[in-house]
Amino acid sequence: MDDILAEMEAATKDSRPYQILVRRGGCKTTLTECCAAYYIATGRRKFCVVCSINATQAKQILADIARVFTGDTFVEDYPDVGLPISLLDGHTRREQRQGGHSVDYRQTADTVVLPTITDADGNPVPSSGSCIKSKALSSVRGSKHGTLRPDLVVLDDLQTTESAQSPEQVAKTLS
């Protein structure tokens, strides 16, 4: 497990494609979700797009990542991200303020925009306003959030059981 995490970190630092090939049930999705949450929370990446075989599955992965942000350990390690989200207690339309300014946290079925938080000097924290969107694989081209283009793309479960059994479909998906 440590080897997989180290390789994932190296791949995302180097901005190169990385593919996890682990047996079914090997925690690939969980590792990927946690890695995406980590890179967004630390500000190393500002705009993540999560893609899957269809929009419904991509939205589920996004919801799982959003739950990572409110886990007790995560809130303790990254309070700038986790605490404002946790305090909302699932009410994504409730407005929060810091220093008289709205934190602008937004969560919908297909988008999470992290809180806009400033440090003691008034500078935005690294994760401020970072975004994660979910998309069906076929609708990734042209993705934007304001002026940001994706700097992290997570591709998960891109095949059905049937397409995974066809060497031609596997080659097409990989290309």
C-alpha positions as CSV (number, residue, x, y, z in Angstrom):
1,M,0.0,0.0,0.0
2,D,2.8,2.4,0.9
3,D,4.4,1.7,-2.5
4,I,1.2,2.6,-4.3
5,L,0.9,5.9,-2.4
6,A,4.5,6.8,-3.0
7,E,4.1,6.2,-6.7
8,M,0.9,8.2,-6.9
9,E,2.6,11.1,-5.2
10,A,5.5,10.9,-7.6
11,A,3.2,10.8,-10.6
12,T,1.2,13.8,-9.5
13,K,4.3,15.8,-8.6
14,D,5.8,15.1,-12.0
15,S,2.5,15.9,-13.8
16,R,2.5,12.6,-15.7
17,P,-0.1,10.0,-16.3
18,Y,-0.3,7.3,-13.7
19,Q,-2.3,4.2,-13.9
20,I,-3.1,1.9,-11.0
21,L,-3.5,-1.7,-12.0
22,V,-4.6,-3.6,-8.9
23,R,-7.0,-6.5,-8.5
24,R,-10.7,-5.8,-8.0
25,G,-11.3,-4.8,-4.4
26,G,-7.8,-3.5,-4.0
27,C,-8.8,0.0,-2.8
28,K,-7.9,1.8,-6.1
29,T,-10.9,4.1,-5.9
30,T,-10.4,4.9,-2.2
31,L,-6.7,5.6,-2.8
32,T,-7.5,7.8,-5.8
33,E,-10.2,9.8,-3.9
34,C,-7.8,10.4,-1.0
35,C,-5.0,11.4,-3.3
36,A,-7.3,13.9,-5.1
37,A,-8.5,15.3,-1.8
38,Y,-5.0,15.7,-0.5
39,Y,-3.7,17.6,-3.6
40,I,-6.7,19.9,-3.7
41,A,-6.6,20.6,0.1
42,T,-2.9,21.4,0.0
43,G,-3.3,23.7,-3.0
44,R,-0.9,21.6,-5.1
45,R,-3.7,21.3,-7.6
46,K,-6.5,23.9,-8.1
47,F,-9.0,22.2,-10.4
48,C,-9.6,18.5,-10.5
49,V,-12.0,16.7,-12.9
50,V,-13.2,13.3,-11.9
51,C,-14.3,11.1,-14.8
52,S,-15.9,7.7,-15.0
53,I,-17.8,5.6,-17.4
54,N,-21.0,7.7,-16.9
55,A,-22.0,10.9,-15.1
56,T,-23.8,9.0,-12.2
57,Q,-20.7,7.1,-11.3
58,A,-18.5,10.2,-11.6
59,K,-20.9,12.1,-9.2
60,Q,-20.6,9.2,-6.7
61,I,-16.8,9.5,-6.7
62,L,-17.1,13.3,-6.2
63,A,-19.5,12.7,-3.3
64,D,-17.0,10.3,-1.7
65,I,-14.2,12.9,-2.1
66,A,-16.4,15.5,-0.5
67,R,-16.9,13.1,2.5
68,V,-13.1,12.9,2.9
69,F,-13.1,16.6,3.5
70,T,-15.3,16.2,6.6
71,G,-13.5,13.2,8.1
72,D,-12.2,13.9,11.7
73,T,-8.6,13.2,10.8
74,F,-8.8,15.3,7.6
75,V,-10.4,18.2,9.5
76,E,-7.7,18.0,12.1
77,D,-4.9,18.0,9.4
78,Y,-6.5,20.6,7.0
79,P,-8.8,22.8,9.1
80,D,-9.0,25.5,6.5
81,V,-10.8,23.1,4.2
82,G,-12.5,20.7,6.6
83,L,-13.8,22.9,9.3
84,P,-16.0,25.2,7.3
85,I,-17.4,22.3,5.4
86,S,-18.0,20.3,8.6
87,L,-19.7,23.3,10.3
88,L,-22.3,23.3,7.5
89,D,-23.4,19.9,8.6
90,G,-24.7,19.0,5.1
91,H,-26.4,22.4,4.5
92,T,-24.6,23.5,1.3
93,R,-26.8,26.6,0.9
94,R,-26.1,28.1,4.3
95,E,-23.8,31.1,4.1
96,Q,-20.6,31.2,6.1
97,R,-18.5,34.3,6.7
98,Q,-14.9,34.9,7.7
99,G,-13.8,38.4,8.6
100,G,-17.1,39.7,7.2
101,H,-16.6,38.0,3.8
102,S,-18.5,35.0,2.5
103,V,-16.3,31.9,2.2
104,D,-18.2,30.9,-1.0
105,Y,-18.2,27.1,-0.4
106,R,-20.4,25.4,-2.9
107,Q,-21.4,21.8,-3.4
108,T,-23.8,20.4,-6.0
109,A,-24.2,16.9,-7.4
110,D,-21.4,17.5,-9.9
111,T,-19.2,20.3,-8.4
112,V,-17.4,21.1,-5.1
113,V,-15.8,24.5,-4.7
114,L,-13.7,24.7,-1.6
115,P,-14.1,27.6,0.9
116,T,-12.4,30.9,0.1
117,I,-10.4,31.3,3.3
118,T,-7.6,33.8,4.2
119,D,-4.8,33.5,6.6
120,A,-4.0,36.0,9.5
121,D,-2.3,38.3,7.0
122,G,-5.3,38.4,4.6
123,N,-3.7,36.1,2.0
124,P,-5.8,33.2,0.5
125,V,-4.8,29.8,1.9
126,P,-3.5,27.5,-0.8
127,S,-6.8,25.6,-1.3
128,S,-8.9,28.7,-1.4
129,G,-11.5,28.4,-4.2
130,S,-10.2,25.1,-5.6
131,C,-12.7,23.1,-7.5
132,I,-13.5,19.5,-8.2
133,K,-16.0,18.6,-10.9
134,S,-17.4,15.2,-12.0
135,K,-17.9,14.4,-15.7
136,A,-18.8,11.4,-17.8
137,L,-15.7,10.4,-19.8
138,S,-17.2,11.6,-23.0
139,S,-17.7,15.2,-21.8
140,V,-14.3,16.1,-20.5
141,R,-13.0,18.3,-23.3
142,G,-13.3,22.0,-22.7
143,S,-13.7,21.7,-18.9
144,K,-13.2,25.1,-17.1
145,H,-13.8,26.6,-13.8
146,G,-13.7,30.4,-14.2
147,T,-10.3,30.9,-15.8
148,L,-8.9,27.6,-14.5
149,R,-8.3,24.5,-16.7
150,P,-8.0,21.1,-15.0
151,D,-4.6,20.4,-13.5
152,L,-5.6,17.0,-12.1
153,V,-7.8,14.5,-13.9
154,V,-8.9,11.4,-12.2
155,L,-10.2,8.6,-14.4
156,D,-11.8,5.7,-12.6
157,D,-13.8,2.7,-13.7
158,L,-13.8,3.6,-17.4
159,Q,-15.0,0.2,-18.5
160,T,-18.0,-2.0,-18.1
161,T,-17.6,-5.7,-17.3
162,E,-18.3,-6.4,-21.0
163,S,-15.9,-3.9,-22.5
164,A,-13.1,-5.1,-20.1
165,Q,-13.4,-8.6,-21.7
166,S,-12.8,-7.3,-25.2
167,P,-9.1,-6.7,-26.1
168,E,-10.2,-4.1,-28.7
169,Q,-12.3,-2.1,-26.2
170,V,-9.5,-2.2,-23.6
171,A,-7.0,-0.9,-26.2
172,K,-9.5,1.8,-27.2
173,T,-10.1,2.9,-23.6
174,L,-6.3,3.0,-22.9
175,S,-5.7,5.2,-26.0
